[in-house]
Amino acid sequence: MNQEARSGGAESSGMVSRVRYRASWQQSLPLSLILGAAVLMQLSNPLLWAHQRPGLPGLPFGSRGLAMVLPFFVTLELWVLIRYVGVTLTTDAVVVHNLRRRTIPWTNVAEVAVESFAGGRRVVLYETDGRRTPLRMPSSGFLSHDRRFDDKVATIRSWWLANGGAAQVEDAAGELGAWGHTYGRLPERLGMRPAPSRSVPTVLLLGWLAADAVMAGFAEGPGADHPTLLGRTLGALVAISLLLGAGFLSFGRGVVLTADHLVVRGLRPRTVPWGEIQGIVVERHRGGRRVIILETGSRRTPLPVPRVGRVLWDSEFEAKVQTLCHWWRTHAETDTTSAEAPLQPSDQPPLPPYRGPRLWQKGVWALVCIVLGYEIFISVLVGALFLTVGQ
């Protein structure tokens, strides 16, 4: 019989047939405090209550009732994130508990890898059909540190090897890829998108501009007592355009690796067969680094990812470059056995391996994200007051 472990897992003193990992109380406490503070701020808002004082109107009963629903949704969200989200290990499969529950047989898992994510670490399951499944728990990061994270990863790998994953390892060539892939068994498809450390500041900036556009559209125009229909329409269209741009920068750009070709996803998508690629170059670009593929006919195609900027970074830059090179060596029809590393431009000295972001880069990134997040919060709060009280 299973019993709950102290750090978010499930263990048993007898024969183990099921292991459950969810958020530990050390990981749940910071999130509970943050969401609890948001609920208290909402309930203490004087606009929610009718005070018999001039100049301090109260909201209608319907609006107050809608605001009172917030604690229910916050409680539901806490239950989902703390008690439901996680993973269950059984002898036949691994059950991933997200908003959409999935059951993955161990024989369909090609690799159990650990990846960096948002300044922390998480477990990712690579399946034999090329699908990549990140696990929300177990994970370890800022404000959600898990002291037993490495032990939980070792447990997941041992269950994988003991229940069918050992065959995957025996069939492989034995060389592990940059992201934990088994090089002897490449997935059919692999996608690369911009790292969160590069996309988050841009998304926050565009989100802030979108919130300001909505506020400007719903504000009272010159010589008018109420916002005009044209102003609201223009504000909404500008906001939608900015949000679509944010989604494209985060999820639309990138590269897709298949057995036949490399797909470059950008404003002008391109499909490049592996046989037409003559080399992969890493060069300096605007204080950072970018990857160039050299095609037949002397054509140079910059890739949107992986890329490192002067301030923004990608901690997995070297790993992604090595993955690109391995896919090219594996699937290209030309002889690439001598290309064991990415090429370098002849007019540039050899670049040392990228060692990750510096401390000042992390500080600037955190400061920008905090300022933009605060501005978005203020814009949304003021906009909500305009929509409810100011009209």
N, C-alpha and C positions, 0 to 999 in steps of 0.2 A: 504494500500500500504506500502511495506517495504522500509525502508531506512537504509543506512549503519550506524552502530554504531561507536563511536569514538575508541573503543578498539578491533576492528576486528569482531564485530558481526553485526547482522541485527535486527533491532527492528522497531516497528510501533506504532503510536499513537492511532490507532484504534484497531479493532479486528485483532489479530495476527493469521495468517494462515501459516506462514513460517518464520523460523529463520535461519540465515546463520552465521556461525562462521569461520573465517579465521585468518591468522596472523595479529596482530596489527602492527602499524607503529613502535612502540618501539621494537617489535620482529624482524621486517624486516630490521631496520637500521643497526645493526651489521653485518648481513649476506651480505647486499648490499655493505657495506664498504670493507669487506674481499674480496668478489668476484671482486669488482671494482679495488681494489689494485692488484689482480692477473692479471686482464686485462691490467692495466697500465704497470706492470712489463713485460708482454709479448710484448706489443707494443713498449716499450722502449728498447727491446733487440737489441743491435747493429748488431747481426748476421742476423736480418731480413732485413736489408737495405744495399744496395751496396755502400760502401764508397770507393772512389778512394784513398785508403791508403794501402801501402804494409803491408802484414801480417794480414789484416783484410778482409777476403773474405765474400761475401754476399751469401745468399742461393739462389737457383734457384727460378724462378718466381712461379713455382707450390708450392714449400714449403712455400713461403711467402704468397701465396693465402690461403693455408691451415691454416696458423697461423692467418690470418685475419678473419677466420670463427669463431675463439674463442669468440669474443664479441657477435656474434649472439646466440651461444649456451648458453653463460652466461646469456644473456637477457632472453632467453626462460626458462632457469632454474629458474631465479628469479621470472618470472611470474608464473611458476608452483608452486613454494614453497610459494609465497606470496599471490597471488590472486586466485589460483585454489584449492590448498590443503586445506582441512577443512572438515566441516560437515554441512549438511542442515537438519533442523528439520521440518517435516510436520505432519499433523494430522494422517496420515496413517503409515508413515515409517520414518526412519532416513537414509539419503543418505550420504554415506562416499565417499568423493572426494580424492582419491589417484590416482596413475598412472592407477589403475584399479578401476573404479567407481562401487560401490555396493549399492544396495537398500535393507535395512533390515526392514521388518515390525516390529512394536513395539511389536506385540504379540509373535515374535520370540526372543525377547531380555529377557534373564533370569535375568540379573543383570547389572547395570551400576556402575563400580568400578573405583577407582583412585589408580594408582600404581606408585611406584618409577621407574625412568628410567634415566640412565646416569646422575645422580645427580639432576634430576628434577622430575616433576610429569606429568602424562598424563592420559587420560581417556581411559578405556578399556571396550568394550561391550562383555559380555559373552552371547552367544546364547544358545537356548534350545537344539540344537544338539551337544553341546560341543565345537563349534568353538569360538575362541577368536579373537576379532578384535580390535587392538589398533588404536586410533585416533591420527593423527598427530597434529591436532588442534581441540579443545583447548589443550594447554600444557603450562608448565612453567618450566624454567630451567636456567642454567647459560648462560648469554648473550641473553636470550630470555624470560625474566621474564614477566609474565602477572599478573597485579594487580587484574584483574577481573576473575582470573581462578576459584576461589571457586564459584563465582556467576554464571559463565557459567556452571559449573558442576551441581549446584542446578537447573538451568534451564533445562538442559538435563534430569535430574532425574524427574523433575516435568512433563515434556512432556511424558516421559516413563510411569509414573504412571497414567497420565490422559488419555492415549490412548492405554491402554491394559496391561501395566505392573502391574497395581494394582492387577489383577487376579493372576499374578505370585507370588506376595507377600502374598496374602491371602491363596494360596495353599501351601505355604512353612511352615516349622516348626517354623520359626521366628528367627533362630540362623544364624548369618552371618558368613561366612567362612573367612579364613585368607586373601584371595585376593578379598573379596567382593562377593564370591559365596554364593548363598542361599543354606544352608546345606540341606534343605528339598527337593531340586531339583538339585541333582548333575548332571553335564554334563556326557555324555556317554564316553568322552575321554578327558584327560587332560595331556599335556606334560610339562615337566620342563627341561630347558636347563641351562647351566652355565650362571651366571649373567654377564653382560657386564663388571663390575668392576673386574671380574676374567679373562675373555677371551680376552679383548682388549689388555693388554700388551703382552700376548703370541702371538696374531695374528700380532701385530706390529713387534715383534722380528722376527717371521718367514717371514713376508713380507720384512723386511730389508735384511735378509739372502738370500731371493729369488732374490731381486734386485741385490745384490752383485754377486750372482751366474750367472745371465745374463750378467753382466758387465765383469766378469772373462771369460765367454765363448766367448764373442765378442771382447775381447781385443786381441792385436797382440801377438802371441805366440813367444817363443824364436826361433830365426833364421828364422822367417817368416815375410813377409811384410804385410800379411793380416791374419785375424782370420781363423783358419782351420775349416772345416766342422765338424770334431770330437769335437772340443772345443765348437762350437755353439750348437751341439746336446746335449752334456753333460750338458752345462750350462742351456739349456732349460728344460731338464729332471729334473735336480736338483731343478730348480725354480718351476716347476709344482708340484713336490713331496712336496715341502715345502708349497705351496699354498693349496694343497689338505689337508695336515696336519692341516693347519690353519682353513680350513673349517670344518674339522672333530672336532677339539677342540671347535669350536664355535657352530656348529649346529648338529654334529653327536652324541656327547655324551649327556647323560641325562637319564631321566626316563619317561615312559609313563604310566599313570594310566587309567585302563579300569574297567568295572564292574566285570570282571572275574579274572584279573591278573595284576601283576606289571611287566612291561617290562624294563629291565636294558639295556640301549644302551651304548656300549663301544666297545673295541677291540674284546671282546667275548660277544655278546648279549645273554641275558638270559631272560626267561619268568618264573615268579614265581607266581603260583596261590595264591590268598589271604588266602585260607584255610591252606596253608603250612607255613605261616608266624606266628611264635610264639610271636614275639615282635619286637619293633623298639627301637634301642639304639642310643643315642648320646654320643660320646666319644671324648676325646682329641686326636689330631693327628698332630704331627709335629708343635706344637705351635698353632694349630687352632682346628677346630672341624669337624667331619664328622658323617654321619648317617650310621648305620649298621642295616640290617634286619636279625633277627634270624629265621632260618628255621628249619623245622623238621629234626632230625638227627644231631643236634648241628652244622649245617653249618652256617657260618657267611658270609654275602655278603655285602661288602662296596658299597655304592651308589656314583656315580660320582657327583650327585647333590642331595640336597644342600650341600655345603661344604664351610668352612671358613679356610683361611690360616693365616700364621703369618703376611703377608703383604697384600695379596689380601683378599677381603671380599665379602660378600653377605648381603646386607641390609635386605633382605627378608628371611633370614635363618630360624628364628623362625616361620614365617608365613608358609613357605614351610613344615617344620617339622610337624606343627599342621595339615596341609592339608593332609600329608601322613598318620598321625595317624587317622584322621577322615575317610579317604577312607578305611583304613584297618578295623576300627571298623564297618563301614557300610556294607562292602562286605564280610568280613571273615565269614566262616561258624562256626568257633569255638566261644566260649563265651569270648568276649573281653570287656564286659561292665565295668569291674573293671579297665581296662587300660585307664585312663582318660588323661594320659600324657606319653610321651616317656620314656622308661625305662632307667636306668643308670647302667653301669657296677658295679658289686659288689665290685671290688677292687679300685674304684675311688670315691672320695667325690662327692656329688651332684653338678652339674654344674649350675651356675647362668644363667638366661636368657641372650642371646646374645643381647647386646645393640647397635650394629652397629660399624662402623669403628671409629678409633680415628683420631685426627687431623693429627698426624704425618704419619699415613697410607695414608690419602688422599694426603698429600704433596709429599710423595715418589711416589705414583701412578701417580700424575700429572707430576712430574719431569721426570719419566721414559717414559711416553707417549709422552711428548714434545720432549725429546731427540731422541727417536726412530722415531717419525714422521718427525723430521728434517733430520735425517739420510736417511730415505726413500726418502724424497724430493730431497736431494742432489744426492742420487744414481740415481734416475730417471732422474734428470736434466743432470748429467754427461753422463749417458747412452744415452740420446737423442742426446747430442752433438757428441758422438762417432758414432752414427748411421747416422747422417746427415752431419756433417762437417769433421769428422776424416777419412772418407773413400773416 
